[in-house]
Structure formats: C-alpha cells, structure tokens
C-alpha cells in the first residue's frame, strides 16, 4: 500500500501544473525505503523492475500485526534542480490511511494486486508486482523534469511506521 500512495499522488500532482502540450513519457527511476518500524512492517524487497521496455514498481512486505486505526499517510513532492531536490509547494498532508483505500482511483489501480484493500489494515504478506503507472488520464501539459515523491506512514505521535521515496523522470515522447 505504501508505495502505491506515492504513485497515485504523483499522478495527481504532476498533471496539475501545465508547461507543455506535447505527449510525454513518465519513467520510474528509483525506489527506496527511508524508514521502517519492524514492530509493524517488514520490507522484504523494494525495487524497480521491467515489463518489456516499461519500468515497473515492485514491493514485497509483511505487516506483522494489524495497524492501529489512527495511522496517518502523507506524501511530499520534490523537483530536481541542479544536483538537489527542492520541495514543491504542494503535498498530500498526513491523514487517515484508510481514506486512501476507499478512493476509486486506488481501488481501480490495485484491483489485481495483493495489497491491503480494507480497513483496519490487517497483518499479512503483501506484494505489489509489476505495477505500471497508467499515464493515460494525465494531461500532456505535465511538467517535464525529475521528481521525487516521499511517502510516509506514521503513528499520531509522528513516529514512522514506513517511508518510501520514488524518483520519476518526465520527458517528451
């Protein structure tokens, strides 16, 4: 679920700032775990794979015990300028993770994936396999450049349960 939230946020955010009207390609460049609380989530494998020429997002993880009902999910966005990533002025502010699971976009994107789909989020082994971002509904006006989505799942105290960053590159077709 964790990586999925960041991906869905990238879809929504990047398409909302017009710069060009040329067809584009959005490529997943990298994915990495930034924090993990082994009392709740054990990340087994997080990587970029391929489905032919298309990069895919792959993640295997165990939720070792049911997540608390008040777990918060949020995502910050960054754009690469020179050698560093600068925070963009928009984010998905931390809110109840269960709200994400009920969105139509999440349900549709995750229909065939072995990821949490109900709340409360139950213990179990999950896998996001060969996930390809559907860019069809996105506008060709999407900004070009390199971007980072930094997802974080936290307890209300702010303690991290899981964090993950995905790096994306948007170029003309």
N, C-alpha and C positions, 0 to 999 in steps of 0.2 A: 504494500500500500504506500509505503513511504516515498519511493521513487516516483510512483505514479502521480502523486500530488504535485510534485515539482514539474513533471512533464505537462500535466494539464494546465498548470499555471503559466508555463512558458507559452503554450498555445494561445491562451487568452491575452497575455500581456504583450507579446511581441507584435501581434496583429493590430494593436490599438494605436500605433504611432506611425502614421504614414510618412514615407520618404520617397519611395519609387513606385512605379506601376509596371514593373517588369516581372515575369514569372521568376520564382525563387526556388532554392533548394535549402532545406534546413537539415544539417547533419550533426548527429550526436558525436562529440569528440572524446569525451571522457566522463567517467563517473567514479566517485569515491565516497567512502564512508567517512564522516567527520566526527561522529561521536556515537557511542553505543553503550547502553546500560544493560549488562549481561543478566541482571536480575529479571529483565523483561524480554529483551530482544537480543538474539544472537545472529549476527550477519555471517552467512557462510560463504557467499560468493556474490560480488557485485562487479559487473564488467560490461563492456561494450562488445557485442558480437556482430555477426553479419547474417543477412538473409540475402544471398547473392551479393549485389553491389550495395545493398541498403544496410546502414548501421542499425543495430537493434539494442535495446536495453534489456539486460538480464540480471535478475537478483533472486537469490535464494536466502531465506531467513527463517528462523524459528521464533515464534512468540512463545516463550516458556511458561508464561502464566497470563491469564486474562488481563487485558489492560484496564486501568482504572477508567471509570466513566467520564472523568473530567480531564482526560488527556487533551492537550492542545496541539494543533498543527499550524504551521506558518511557513511561508516561503519569502525570501528576499531575492531581488534580482539585481544583476550587475552587468555592466557592459565594459568590455576591454578597451582601454585607451592606452596606447603605447604598450608598456610592459605590465600594467596593473589593471585590475578590475575595479571600477568605480560603481558604487551603489546607485541604482536608479531611484527616482523619486516615487516609486510605487512598490507595493508589496501585497502579499496575502497575509494580513495580520493574523496572529495566532487566534484560533477559535476552535471550538469543539470539533475534533477529528470526525466524529460521527456525521456531522453536517456534510462532509465531503462524500461519504459513502452513499448518501441519498440523492446526489445530483444525477441527472440523466446522462450528462457527459461522462461521469465516472462509470456508471452502470454500463453504458454502451461500450466504452473503451475497454473495460475489464471483463466483459461478458464471458470470454473464453479463457481467462487467466485464473490461476489458483492463488487468489489474493483475498483478504478479508472483504466481505460484501455486506455484513450485518453488524449491528451494534447490540450489545457491547462487543468489542473486538476480542475474540476468543483465542486461547492458546492453540498452537498448531504449527505445522510446517507449511510454508507458503513459497510460491515461486512465480516470478514474472519472467516469462520465457519468450524470447524473440519478439519483444514488444516494439512495434513500429509506430512512430507518431504519424497520425493522419493529418497532413497539412492541407488537405483538400478544402476544408471550410475556412482556411485562413486567407486573408486578402493578399494580393500581390504587392500591396503597399507596405508590407512588413519591413522594418528596419534591417539593413544589412550590417554585418559585423559579427563579433564574437561575444557571446553572452554566457552568463552563469546563473543558474537557479540554485539557491541554497535552502533546502528543506530542513525543517527541524520539528521533531515531535517532542513535546516537553510535558512534565508534570506541572500543575498550577504553581509550584514553587519555582519553576524556571529550570529545574534540573532536566538535563537532556536524557530522553529515552533512546532517541535515534536521530542522527543527522546525516544528510547526504547532499553532495553537490553534483550537478550535471553541467557540463560545458557543451555549448552549442555554437555552430557556425552557420550563418545565413548568408548565402551568396546568390547571385543571379544564375538562372538556369543556363 
